[in-house]
């Protein structure tokens, strides 16, 4: 069974085209890819399931109908849930001005989705002056203007912060205070607060809420109920969890997932070549 976005054939970094897209096989089991990097920039677009990528300074969650953008030469690993499907788009770093210069999660519009699906059907050396080349230019225009999604969890290389991160990932319902966490990892409360702000760019409370959003999406996309996810994350009821989610994402979880589901059910292959 093929792992997602395999790179053995062809040599992706040396394909002499502005874009090169591949579709991952839909798999029944989860998969994982170790740390690697590309000369070309990369977009990972999730059709179904959940993709989780770790880069040097953060964890990125890619739920259905979103995409993770990684600039050239960014070292990253990737994991996916079962029943996953994604598309990988490789882009020449200077193919078009305005491409993001740092990792980010992008919203995929219906037009960008169709362009990605079409690009995955191109011949490797598609005619740049033909219909494929013209669609590739439109795809790049859409990519450069795609809206951002806030699905990033900053991480730190500091061993004590990594310890805190791993423990909260293992038990996200833990309601320990910053002072209690500081004692566990061998820091003063003030030092931990300062380190989190400096290395994560946010307070401990903000960071923990972001962690909850990412874990919630991971479980909600697998079909778990809002009530169960809320309780698993340590909320007393679903209402408190929904309020937190709305503040972080801009809409309640049911609406967010419904909008993604509508996009997932949209017919594909509608753009003629």
HELIX and SHEET records of a PDB file:
HELIX    1   1 UNK A   12  UNK A   14  5                                   3    
HELIX    2   2 UNK A  110  UNK A  119  1                                  10    
HELIX    3   3 UNK A  131  UNK A  144  1                                  14    
HELIX    4   4 UNK A  159  UNK A  170  1                                  12    
HELIX    5   5 UNK A  178  UNK A  185  1                                   8    
HELIX    6   6 UNK A  189  UNK A  200  1                                  12    
HELIX    7   7 UNK A  204  UNK A  220  1                                  17    
HELIX    8   8 UNK A  226  UNK A  232  1                                   7    
HELIX    9   9 UNK A  238  UNK A  249  1                                  12    
HELIX   10  10 UNK A  253  UNK A  265  1                                  13    
SHEET    1   A 6 UNK A  19  UNK A  23  0                                        
SHEET    2   A 6 UNK A  85  UNK A  91 -1                                        
SHEET    3   A 6 UNK A  41  UNK A  48 -1                                        
SHEET    4   A 6 UNK A  66  UNK A  70 -1                                        
SHEET    5   A 6 UNK A 104  UNK A 107 -1                                        
SHEET    6   A 6 UNK A 148  UNK A 149 -1                                        
SHEET    1   B 5 UNK A  31  UNK A  36  0                                        
SHEET    2   B 5 UNK A  76  UNK A  80 -1                                        
SHEET    3   B 5 UNK A  51  UNK A  55 -1                                        
SHEET    4   B 5 UNK A  58  UNK A  62 -1                                        
SHEET    5   B 5 UNK A 152  UNK A 154 -1                                        
END                                                                             
